[in-house]
Amino acid sequence: MTRDDGLAPLWLVGSILVIFMAFIATLLVATSVMRSRTESIADLVALAAAREIVLSARPCDAAMRIATANSADLLNCQYSGSRVEVVVTLPKPQALRRLVGKRKIRAAAAAEIYWVDESNFSEIPE
């Protein structure tokens, strides 16, 4: 009898645990990346909509264009005065949907335009 008799099952269990943990870590990272991407798209959509308040007073049309261009769905767009609030969803890749559930990731963002009155600025002395 040698010293390592009976260690094969322990090595097998250890290897399976390492592979399982790597799989879970990969899922967590992929979900985090998708969440971050959805939040970035929501920010971009809100900024584009706020900019459009100044240009054409049709911010939700601009929000829809930007969301669609980034493969996202615009769920809600509300504006009042110089403030815009948007909610977007981004579908998860098929592989993630099967493993983690929920078909879409949702994020909200808001942006506001501040008007600057240049007549109040004094010239900078040289």
C-alpha positions as a Python dict, from the first residue, in 0.01 Angstrom:
ca = {
    (1, 'M'): (0, 0, 0),
    (2, 'T'): (134, 346, -97),
    (3, 'R'): (79, 685, 68),
    (4, 'D'): (-150, 815, -207),
    (5, 'D'): (-402, 531, -213),
    (6, 'G'): (-755, 672, -201),
    (7, 'L'): (-662, 1025, -312),
    (8, 'A'): (-813, 995, -661),
    (9, 'P'): (-1168, 1071, -541),
    (10, 'L'): (-1041, 1379, -357),
    (11, 'W'): (-859, 1504, -668),
    (12, 'L'): (-1174, 1443, -874),
    (13, 'V'): (-1397, 1635, -632),
    (14, 'G'): (-1141, 1915, -610),
    (15, 'S'): (-1116, 1941, -988),
    (16, 'I'): (-1494, 1949, -1026),
    (17, 'L'): (-1518, 2226, -765),
    (18, 'V'): (-1253, 2435, -941),
    (19, 'I'): (-1431, 2399, -1276),
    (20, 'F'): (-1767, 2483, -1118),
    (21, 'M'): (-1626, 2795, -949),
    (22, 'A'): (-1468, 2910, -1276),
    (23, 'F'): (-1803, 2864, -1450),
    (24, 'I'): (-1987, 3068, -1183),
    (25, 'A'): (-1722, 3342, -1198),
    (26, 'T'): (-1759, 3360, -1577),
    (27, 'L'): (-2137, 3397, -1544),
    (28, 'L'): (-2098, 3674, -1287),
    (29, 'V'): (-1851, 3865, -1503),
    (30, 'A'): (-2068, 3829, -1815),
    (31, 'T'): (-2377, 3950, -1630),
    (32, 'S'): (-2182, 4243, -1484),
    (33, 'V'): (-2056, 4344, -1828),
    (34, 'M'): (-2409, 4335, -1969),
    (35, 'R'): (-2537, 4544, -1677),
    (36, 'S'): (-2261, 4800, -1729),
    (37, 'R'): (-2333, 4816, -2103),
    (38, 'T'): (-2704, 4872, -2038),
    (39, 'E'): (-2630, 5153, -1793),
    (40, 'S'): (-2392, 5317, -2042),
    (41, 'I'): (-2655, 5301, -2315),
    (42, 'A'): (-2913, 5456, -2079),
    (43, 'D'): (-2672, 5742, -2004),
    (44, 'L'): (-2605, 5795, -2373),
    (45, 'V'): (-2977, 5795, -2456),
    (46, 'A'): (-3051, 6046, -2179),
    (47, 'L'): (-2771, 6279, -2293),
    (48, 'A'): (-2884, 6265, -2655),
    (49, 'A'): (-3242, 6337, -2551),
    (50, 'A'): (-3136, 6632, -2334),
    (51, 'R'): (-2933, 6775, -2621),
    (52, 'E'): (-3235, 6745, -2845),
    (53, 'I'): (-3441, 6964, -2610),
    (54, 'V'): (-3226, 7257, -2720),
    (55, 'L'): (-3225, 7167, -3089),
    (56, 'S'): (-3577, 7056, -3173),
    (57, 'A'): (-3789, 7001, -2861),
    (58, 'R'): (-3843, 6636, -2961),
    (59, 'P'): (-3614, 6456, -2716),
    (60, 'C'): (-3796, 6123, -2713),
    (61, 'D'): (-3748, 6082, -3089),
    (62, 'A'): (-3374, 6124, -3045),
    (63, 'A'): (-3379, 5886, -2747),
    (64, 'M'): (-3554, 5621, -2958),
    (65, 'R'): (-3301, 5660, -3242),
    (66, 'I'): (-3001, 5626, -3011),
    (67, 'A'): (-3150, 5332, -2819),
    (68, 'T'): (-3232, 5147, -3142),
    (69, 'A'): (-2884, 5215, -3283),
    (70, 'N'): (-2739, 5046, -2972),
    (71, 'S'): (-2970, 4740, -2990),
    (72, 'A'): (-3168, 4855, -2686),
    (73, 'D'): (-3539, 4911, -2634),
    (74, 'L'): (-3662, 5245, -2501),
    (75, 'L'): (-3928, 5162, -2240),
    (76, 'N'): (-3996, 5510, -2110),
    (77, 'C'): (-3902, 5865, -2200),
    (78, 'Q'): (-4031, 6162, -2005),
    (79, 'Y'): (-3920, 6521, -2019),
    (80, 'S'): (-4018, 6833, -1837),
    (81, 'G'): (-3851, 7164, -1903),
    (82, 'S'): (-3482, 7092, -1940),
    (83, 'R'): (-3480, 6748, -1768),
    (84, 'V'): (-3514, 6410, -1943),
    (85, 'E'): (-3559, 6069, -1780),
    (86, 'V'): (-3529, 5745, -1978),
    (87, 'V'): (-3555, 5373, -1912),
    (88, 'V'): (-3396, 5124, -2152),
    (89, 'T'): (-3366, 4746, -2170),
    (90, 'L'): (-3106, 4537, -2342),
    (91, 'P'): (-3170, 4171, -2427),
    (92, 'K'): (-2925, 3921, -2281),
    (93, 'P'): (-2739, 3687, -2512),
    (94, 'Q'): (-2917, 3352, -2558),
    (95, 'A'): (-2657, 3159, -2353),
    (96, 'L'): (-2700, 3388, -2052),
    (97, 'R'): (-3080, 3374, -2074),
    (98, 'R'): (-3079, 2998, -2039),
    (99, 'L'): (-2849, 3005, -1739),
    (100, 'V'): (-2953, 3311, -1541),
    (101, 'G'): (-3313, 3369, -1638),
    (102, 'K'): (-3454, 3717, -1703),
    (103, 'R'): (-3453, 3797, -2069),
    (104, 'K'): (-3360, 4165, -2046),
    (105, 'I'): (-3148, 4395, -1833),
    (106, 'R'): (-3307, 4727, -1741),
    (107, 'A'): (-3141, 5060, -1661),
    (108, 'A'): (-3261, 5416, -1606),
    (109, 'A'): (-3084, 5749, -1649),
    (110, 'A'): (-3160, 6119, -1638),
    (111, 'A'): (-2998, 6426, -1787),
    (112, 'E'): (-3063, 6795, -1759),
    (113, 'I'): (-2958, 7093, -1967),
    (114, 'Y'): (-2831, 7395, -1776),
    (115, 'W'): (-2842, 7728, -1950),
    (116, 'V'): (-2542, 7956, -1912),
    (117, 'D'): (-2585, 8329, -1940),
    (118, 'E'): (-2262, 8448, -2098),
    (119, 'S'): (-2340, 8814, -2027),
    (120, 'N'): (-2259, 8756, -1658),
    (121, 'F'): (-1901, 8652, -1727),
    (122, 'S'): (-1633, 8916, -1693),
    (123, 'E'): (-1327, 8908, -1913),
    (124, 'I'): (-1024, 8728, -1780),
    (125, 'P'): (-743, 8974, -1710),
    (126, 'E'): (-416, 8908, -1887),
}
